[in-house]
Amino acid sequence: MHGTARTHGPTPFPGSGRAPSRADRTRARLRAAAAPLAAGGVTVAAVTLVATVDPHRPGSYGVCPLYALTGLYCAGCGGLRATYDLAHGDLTGAWAMNPVWVLLVPVVVALWAAWLARRWALPDPEGAAPALAAAGSARSTGSAARRALPWAVLSLVLLYSLARNLPGLGPALAP
């Protein structure tokens, strides 16, 4: 091995010539997790606003533009009232306003937690190659699911909006 030095222990940060400290790793994780943390912060602020200003009072947030123009309920109609009720622990009231939103809240929270966990978990510098190879094979499977997800969500929104406005189902699904 002419001209190359072999090192033992953690791989240094590129160009730094030193091994990453715990503080370096924490700063790197915080930078990587900035987007999910920011999204979580904005969501907490929005839910706090909805929890303090009761959307059950007419005019507190305006009206749904689709409902105002057509008299039809969209998939989101009743979502603010359902969020208010959930924030106050009233599951029955929230279900009466928008059952699909009540079912989606835990899914959205789980997806956000997975996003944060993915961004927070940095590969170990010494084990990065096997981890990256495994991530590459998982990424190809996940990308097909990611491509299908928007279509599934759009289908759910359209079907639920249609069902809310059918004479037989409307009274049960309307906010």
N, C-alpha and C positions, 0 to 999 in steps of 0.2 A: 504494500500500500504506500506508494510513493506520493508524498505531498498531501495526503489526507489524514486528518486527525479523527480518531474514533472517539466518540463521547459515550458515556454511560449515563443513565438517568433520563429525566424528562427532556424532550426536545425543546430547545429554546424558541422563543417567539422569533419569527423570521426577521432577520436583520438586527436583533437586539443582542445576540450573543449571550443571553442568560435564560435560565429556566423561568417559566411563568410562576409568579407567586400566587397565593390565595387571593389577594386583593386584585391582581391582574385578571385572574379567571372570573372573579365576581364582576368586575367592570365590563369584561367582554360579554358575560352572560346578560348583564343589564342592557348593554347596547343591542344585543341580539333580540332581547325580549321587549324592546321599546314599543314596537307597534302593538302587540297584544296588551301590554300594560296601559298604553294610551287609550286603546279601544275600551278596555275595562273601566278606566277612569271616566271616560265620556259616558259610558252606559250607566255607571253608578250615579253620576250627576243627573242624567236624564230621568232615571227612575226616582231619584230623590225629588226632583221637580214635580213629576207626576204624582208622587205620594203626598206632596204638600198642597197641590192645587187640584181639588176634586173635579175630575172630568164629568162626573154625573150631573153637575150644575150646568144647565144650558148656557152656551156661549163662552165657557171657560177656556176652550181651545179652538173655537170655531167649529165648522162642520166639515164632514167628508165632502170633497168636491164632487165625487161621483154621485153620492146620495143627493146632494143639493141640486145637481143638474138633471138626474134621471129618476131619482126615487129608488134606485137599486142599491142593495148592500154589497160592498166589496169584501174581500177576505179579511181586510184589516179593520172593518167597522167594529167598534166595541173594543178594540185593542188597548186604547188608553184607559178605558174604564176597567178592563180586565187586569191591566198592569196595576192600577190603583188598588183594586180589590186584593190582588196577590200581595202587594206591598203591605196591606193591612191585615193579611192573614185570612181573608174571606174567599176561600176556594170555591164555594158554591156560587157566590156572586160573580166571581171571575169566570167560572164555567158558563154561567148564563149569558155573559157578555160576548165571549169568543172562545169556545172550547178548543179550537185548533191552536190558538195562541197559548192557552194553558198547557197543552200537550207539547208545544214547541219550546217553551221556556227552558225546561231541563235539557233538551237537545242542544239548544243554543249555548247554554252554560257549559255543557260537556265539550262541545266543539271548541269553545273559547279556551277551556282548560287544556285541551289537547294541543291547541296552537301554542299556548304559553309554554307548555312542557316541552314541545318540540324545539321552540326557540331557545329555551333556557338550557337544555341539555346539549352541551358542546362535546364533540368527540374528544376522547383522551388522545393527546398528541402521539403517544406511543402505539395506541391501538387504532389509529385513525384509518389506516388502509382497509382492514377487514370491516370496520364499521361502515365506511363509505361504500364498499362493495355491496354489503347487505342492504344499505339504504337505496342503492341504485336499483336492485331487483324489486324492492318493495315499492319504489317510486313508480315503476312501470305499471304495477297493479293499481296503485293509488291514483294514477293519472286518468285511467279509464273511469274510475268512480268519480273523480273530480269533474270530468267532462259530462257525466250523466247527471250530476247533482243539480245544476241549474234547470235542466229540463224537468226533472222530478219535482222541484220546487214550483216551477211555473205551472205544471200540470195540477199540483195540489191546490195552488192559488185559484186557478181557473175553475176547477171542479167544485171547490168549496164555495166560491162566489156564485156559481150557478146554483148549487144546492140551497144556498141561503135565500134565493129568490124564487124557488119553486113553490107553488101553492101548498103542496103537501108537507114539505120540509121547512118552509120559511118560518112558520111560527116557532118551531123548535130550535132553529139555528139563528134566527134574527136577534140582534142585540137588544 
